[in-house]
């Protein structure tokens, strides 16, 4: 399963609805929301009000990546607003099992996120409970960063861990994925590929989305 998830962090917010629908028409599978609070990461983005507005018009699943302190306080708001997938960082969630169970209880798919400098070994126990793992291939906080090449080996290692503990888990990768490396990321084990500027910087967003999706479809056939 290879799914394309455009991240609206890189969109033009003056034309946000139009650009999201271009992604839909181009064959995107998921719309990704990078939620930042200016504390856990050095940036502030958007909250559940925006997600709720988009949910009314967008037919695709909405994926809320919570880069925020005390995410358990806000999880109910995001799921009530329409988030189909919610992920929290293992680095700032001390009671991670409780938080994952909360997400599931409220009806969303539950994910755990891990930063580039964090050992994959910390995921071993929580892999028994989550629906997906989001591996960051840049340091979280800003869009448009360069892909960290070491991430390819980390994806391979994570794929092996997932296959041995809970093969139903999907691996999502976010950060610096573009046309020139999306197939590399896919082939080492990623299921969900988050693309920001690699979609939204294109003159024709619908055509670029379709091109990337077709590349992923072709990679599945290999």
Buried (B, 14 or more C-beta within 10 A) or exposed (E): EBBBBBBBBBBEEEEBEEBBBBBBEBBBBBBBBBBBBEEBBEBEBBBBEBBBBBBEEBEBBBBBBBBBBBBBEBBBBBBEBBBBBBBBBBBBBEEBEEBBEBBBEBEBBBBBBBBBEBEBEEBEEBBEBBBBBBBBBBBBBBBBBEBBEEBBEBBEBBBEBBEEBBEEBBBBBBBBBBBEBBBBBBBBBBBBBBBBBBBBBBEEBBEBBBBBBEBBEEBEEE
